[in-house]
């Protein structure tokens, strides 16, 4: 009987094995950072920062949503929780903890204002794609919403939220497939800030899933950056508030538009 050909340790694999595998997309990663156990390196609690550092970012709060310096000071003092480090907040405004905090507060107040316009009493809310709680922390701390759900595909963010955020924030790991462990018609408001900007598969399924858990008459507050967004930004000059806030992050320039 003829022995089968055995490859030596130095043998090269067949050509087919040398071809690069299909590029992985985020949708392929069902448990991003699931095995991560690296320690966190948090920044101090918000209440320990000086008021002046937050005032420099007042432009991130829509006019009329915070009246007076004393109200902002009270909000800062109320937040006794740490700020995640730059890498643990997706490097969102890594140069300024105050700017990061104010951006989340501004978006939170926009959602609450929209809910008030539609006469919605917000007792439960889902922040879809919440990362490490940029907006969700304010729903908990500033608005006192009894039930705040935060879903996220990055398991490290879920671990951070579970360890450092208040108890009324309920972090839930979200796989890439449209399925959430929330009951039908169980939340008053769903928010998702630029999450659908990054979803290019299962978009319709996720929209249907968010609709499933939203109560009749509830509010779904979604934002997205698309080609129309970039086109509109090209028509603005650097004095525009939105464009200026983007340029201040250091990640954009007028040439990039």
C-alpha positions in Angstrom: 0.0 0.0 0.0 1.4 3.4 -0.9 1.8 5.8 1.9 0.0 9.2 1.5 2.2 12.2 0.8 3.0 13.9 4.1 3.9 17.6 4.0 7.2 18.5 5.7 7.2 21.3 8.3 8.7 23.6 5.7 6.2 22.8 3.0 4.2 25.7 1.6 0.4 25.4 1.8 -1.5 25.1 -1.5 -2.2 28.3 -3.4 -5.8 28.4 -2.2 -4.7 28.6 1.4 -2.5 31.5 0.6 -5.3 33.7 -0.5 -6.4 36.3 2.0 -9.6 35.5 3.9 -12.7 37.7 3.5 -12.3 41.0 5.3 -14.1 40.9 8.6 -16.8 43.5 9.2 -18.3 44.5 12.5 -21.4 42.5 11.6 -19.3 39.3 11.7 -18.2 39.9 15.2 -20.9 38.5 17.5 -19.1 39.3 20.7 -16.7 42.2 20.3 -14.2 42.4 23.2 -16.1 39.5 24.9 -12.9 38.1 26.4 -11.4 41.5 27.4 -10.3 41.7 31.0 -7.9 44.7 30.9 -8.4 47.1 33.8 -10.0 50.5 33.2 -8.2 53.8 33.7 -11.0 56.2 34.5 -10.8 59.9 34.8 -12.2 61.6 38.0 -15.9 62.0 38.8 -17.5 64.8 37.0 -18.3 66.7 40.2 -14.6 67.2 40.8 -14.1 69.3 37.7 -14.2 73.1 37.7 -17.2 74.8 36.4 -15.2 76.9 34.0 -14.0 73.9 31.9 -17.7 73.1 31.2 -18.6 76.6 30.3 -16.2 76.6 27.4 -18.5 74.0 25.8 -21.8 75.7 26.3 -22.2 75.8 22.5 -22.9 72.0 22.6 -26.2 72.7 24.6 -29.0 74.1 22.4 -30.1 77.5 23.4 -32.8 77.6 26.1 -32.3 74.0 27.4 -30.1 75.1 30.4 -30.9 78.5 31.9 -28.2 80.1 34.0 -24.9 79.1 35.4 -26.3 77.8 38.7 -28.4 75.1 36.9 -25.3 73.9 35.0 -23.3 73.9 38.3 -26.0 71.8 40.0 -25.9 69.3 37.1 -22.2 68.9 37.4 -22.4 68.5 41.2 -25.1 65.8 40.8 -22.8 63.6 38.6 -20.6 61.7 41.1 -19.5 59.1 38.5 -16.2 58.8 36.7 -15.5 59.7 33.0 -14.2 56.9 30.9 -10.7 57.3 29.4 -10.4 58.2 25.7 -10.0 54.6 24.5 -13.0 53.5 26.6 -15.2 56.2 25.0 -14.4 55.4 21.4 -11.9 58.3 21.6 -14.9 60.6 21.5 -13.5 64.1 22.2 -10.4 62.6 24.0 -8.8 66.0 24.5 -11.7 67.2 26.8 -13.6 65.3 29.4 -15.8 68.4 29.9 -16.6 68.6 26.2 -17.4 64.8 26.1 -19.7 65.3 29.1 -21.4 68.4 27.7 -22.0 66.7 24.3 -23.8 63.9 26.0 -25.8 66.3 28.1 -26.8 68.3 25.0 -28.1 65.2 23.2 -29.9 64.0 26.3 -31.7 67.3 26.6 -32.7 67.2 22.9 -34.4 63.8 23.4 -36.2 65.0 26.5 -37.4 68.2 24.8 -38.7 66.1 21.8 -40.5 63.8 24.2 -42.1 66.9 25.9 -43.2 68.3 22.5 -45.1 65.0 21.9 -46.5 64.9 25.5 -44.6 61.7 26.3 -44.0 60.9 30.0 -40.6 59.2 29.9 -40.5 56.4 32.5 -38.3 54.0 30.4 -35.9 54.6 27.6 -33.5 52.6 25.5 -30.2 54.2 24.3 -29.4 51.9 21.3 -25.6 51.7 20.7 -24.9 53.5 23.9 -21.1 52.9 24.0 -19.9 53.8 27.5 -22.9 55.9 28.3 -22.1 59.3 26.8 -25.8 60.1 26.7 -27.3 57.3 28.8 -25.6 58.6 32.0 -27.5 61.8 31.7 -30.8 60.0 31.3 -30.0 58.4 34.6 -28.4 61.2 36.6 -29.9 64.4 35.3 -33.4 63.2 34.3 -34.0 60.6 36.9 -35.6 58.2 34.5 -36.5 55.0 36.4 -35.5 52.5 33.7 -32.7 53.3 31.3 -31.6 50.5 29.0 -28.3 50.7 27.2 -27.4 48.3 24.4 -24.0 47.9 22.9 -22.1 45.4 20.7 -18.8 46.2 22.4 -18.7 44.0 25.6 -16.0 46.1 27.2 -18.4 49.1 27.2 -21.0 46.9 28.8 -18.5 45.9 31.5 -17.7 49.6 32.1 -21.3 50.6 32.4 -22.0 47.7 34.8 -19.1 48.7 37.0 -19.4 52.5 37.2 -22.8 53.8 36.3 -25.9 54.1 38.6 -28.2 51.2 39.2 -31.1 52.5 37.0 -28.9 52.0 33.9 -29.4 48.5 32.7 -26.5 47.5 30.2 -27.4 44.8 27.7 -24.9 43.2 25.3 -26.3 43.4 21.7 -25.2 40.9 19.0 -25.1 42.0 15.4 -28.3 40.2 14.6 -31.5 42.2 15.3 -32.6 40.8 18.6 -32.9 42.5 22.0 -34.0 40.9 25.3 -36.7 43.5 25.8 -40.4 42.9 25.8 -42.8 44.1 23.1 -44.0 47.7 23.6 -41.9 48.1 26.8 -40.1 51.5 26.4 -41.4 55.0 26.0 -38.4 56.4 24.0 -35.7 54.9 21.9 -32.6 57.0 21.1 -29.7 56.1 18.8 -27.1 58.8 18.0 -25.4 58.1 14.7 -25.6 54.3 15.3 -27.2 53.7 11.9 -24.4 55.6 10.3 -22.3 52.6 11.0 -24.8 49.8 10.2 -24.7 48.7 6.6 -26.3 45.2 7.1 -29.6 44.4 8.8 -30.7 48.0 9.0 -34.3 47.2 8.3 -34.3 44.4 10.8 -32.9 46.7 13.5 -35.5 49.3 12.8 -38.2 46.7 13.0 -36.7 45.5 16.4 -36.7 49.0 17.8 -40.3 49.4 16.6 -41.2 46.2 18.4 -40.1 47.3 21.8 -41.4 50.9 21.5 -44.8 51.6 23.1 -47.6 52.9 20.9 -47.3 56.7 20.8 -43.6 56.5 21.9 -40.7 58.4 20.4 -37.9 57.0 18.3 -35.1 59.6 18.1 -32.5 58.5 15.6 -29.6 60.5 14.0 -27.5 59.6 11.0 -24.7 61.0 9.0 -25.1 60.3 5.3 -24.0 61.9 2.0 -26.6 64.6 2.3 -25.0 65.5 5.7 -21.6 66.0 4.2 -23.0 67.9 1.3 -24.8 70.3 3.7 -21.6 70.8 5.7 -19.7 71.8 2.6 -22.0 74.8 2.2 -21.2 76.1 5.7 -18.4 78.2 6.9 -16.3 77.6 10.0 -18.4 79.9 12.1 -21.4 77.6 12.0 -21.9 76.0 15.5 -22.2 72.4 14.2 -19.2 72.6 11.9 -17.2 74.4 14.5 -17.9 71.7 17.1 -16.7 69.1 14.6 -13.5 71.0 13.7 -12.8 71.4 17.5 -12.5 67.7 17.9 -9.4 67.7 15.7 -10.7 64.8 13.6 -12.0 66.9 10.8 -10.8 69.7 8.6 -12.5 71.8 5.9 -10.3 70.1 3.3 -11.8 66.7 4.3 -15.2 67.9 3.3 
